[in-house]
Amino acid sequence: MLEHPQRVEQFKGEIAEMKLPDQASGRDRTLLRVGAVLMAVGVVLAPVAYAMSHGTTNPLQQRDALVLAITGLVLAVVGGALFVRYSVAQFLRFWLARLSWEQQAQTDRVVDAIQGEGGGTGPGSTTGTGRHSAGGTVAGAGAGAAGSASGGTEPGVGGAVAGDTEAEAQARHQVDTTA
Amino acid sequence: MTAAEPTVDLTVDPAVGPAVAHVGPTDDVEPLLELRGLRAGYDGIDVLHGIDLVVNPGRVVAVLGPNGAGKSTTLKVLAGLHPASGGDVLVTGRRVNGARADDLARRGLCLIPEGRGIFPNLSVRENLWMMTHRGQTKADVEEQAAARFPQLSSCMAQTAGTLSGGQQQMLAMARGLATDPALLVLDELSMGLAPIIVDQLYETVGQVAAEGTSILLVEQFARIVMDVADDAAVMVQGRIVATGRPRDLEASLSQAYLGG
């Protein structure tokens, strides 16, 4: 048997990793099924109403068939809406999660880029952020300080910085254009 | 027990008497199990009316109360066998409402239910083999069971359903302990057993507690658990009406059982 504190830690870890069923997904599934059933019922009611109306010359019965057909139409529309809503819910959730992840990643890149340039702030860069030498290529963001310290000129927009990845360069470009 | 001394926080609702109670220390120890305003019922009728209970690591907490108080329902809800209609079940700080019972059991929340829950048509050995899901070998499980309950070692090949009530309860406990539980939950261990067997079983519970396993036990016969439990809560009609050290609760217990 494991020692108690170790077991408690292990338990804690396992509980933290445990996947819990999403209670909302159960409701979504039910509504999805309700939608499908309503849609099917609506679709079935239309030919039934047609047959009913076609098989009689009695206008009262034909009006009943008309009401039935309209009810079927309403059911099909409502059911279809429910079905579409809840069948795409899963996809929409994923899409939303992806969007927010991408946004976060983009923000991180921008923050990294800003911090990288902030890190380059050194003596002599009091007039600015110490960002970039003139349109030039400098080795690393921190080297921008040298540019500023030596009375460096304004940053060259989109100026490539050695060691940047394409994404970082893009983020840097964004920062530059924003600035 | 090793944990800090418990404190009792009894909040009294003037309308219904002391209904909200917290058992356990208030220091920085993260509770292993916490019930917050737990509600549950059957067929839309609530039988638990907001249970608050805390089990800290290494503590033995007893929930006492008369028949029909909601003790077993509380255990079923926290073990994932019955849905909560309100409130939260937190295990090591994580809300686990809706978690599957087998998921919780596999991770170390072990419930030994009322009625023992053994497989009566399987042999004792086969019953024990069911508990190898945490990586133990069959031999390990058998060895552990025999060491803890020597009476079982002589009847490993016997069909579990033909064991005496006491032996069946020992088997149930051996099965539970074989999983190396982090939290052992015992429901009415003494039910239908001779007092001498009950004493033996609670001696084992004491040993398990001394090894540091946290235990939540439910017992109708309150006096049995007085020596084993660190903290106790008295439950009546789906509410916890008093908490504290077991010895301090004797007056509340008399009131709960006799309805005074």
Contacts between the chains, C-beta under 8 A, distances in Angstrom:
chain1	res1	chain2	res2	distance
A	1	B	180	5.5
A	1	B	211	6.7
A	2	B	180	6.3
A	3	B	212	7.3
A	4	B	57	7.3
A	4	B	58	6.3
A	4	B	211	6.8
A	4	B	212	2.8
A	4	B	213	6.8
A	5	B	57	7.7
A	5	B	212	7.6
A	7	B	108	7.3
A	7	B	180	6.6
A	7	B	182	5.3
A	7	B	212	7.8
A	7	B	213	7.8
A	8	B	32	6.8
A	8	B	57	5.0
A	8	B	92	7.8
A	8	B	182	5.9
A	8	B	214	7.9
A	10	B	108	7.6
A	10	B	182	7.4
A	11	B	32	7.5
A	11	B	92	6.3
A	11	B	107	6.3
A	11	B	108	4.6
A	11	B	182	3.5
A	11	B	183	7.4
A	12	B	30	7.9
A	12	B	92	4.2
A	12	B	93	7.9
A	14	B	107	4.1
A	14	B	108	6.9
A	15	B	91	5.1
A	15	B	92	4.9
A	15	B	94	5.4
A	15	B	96	7.0
A	15	B	107	5.8
A	16	B	92	7.3
A	16	B	94	6.1
A	18	B	94	7.7
A	18	B	96	7.3
A	18	B	99	6.5
A	18	B	103	5.7
A	18	B	104	7.8
A	18	B	107	6.4
A	19	B	103	7.8
A	20	B	96	6.6
A	20	B	98	6.1
A	20	B	99	5.5
A	21	B	98	5.6
A	21	B	99	7.7
A	21	B	100	7.4
A	23	B	97	8.0
A	23	B	98	5.5
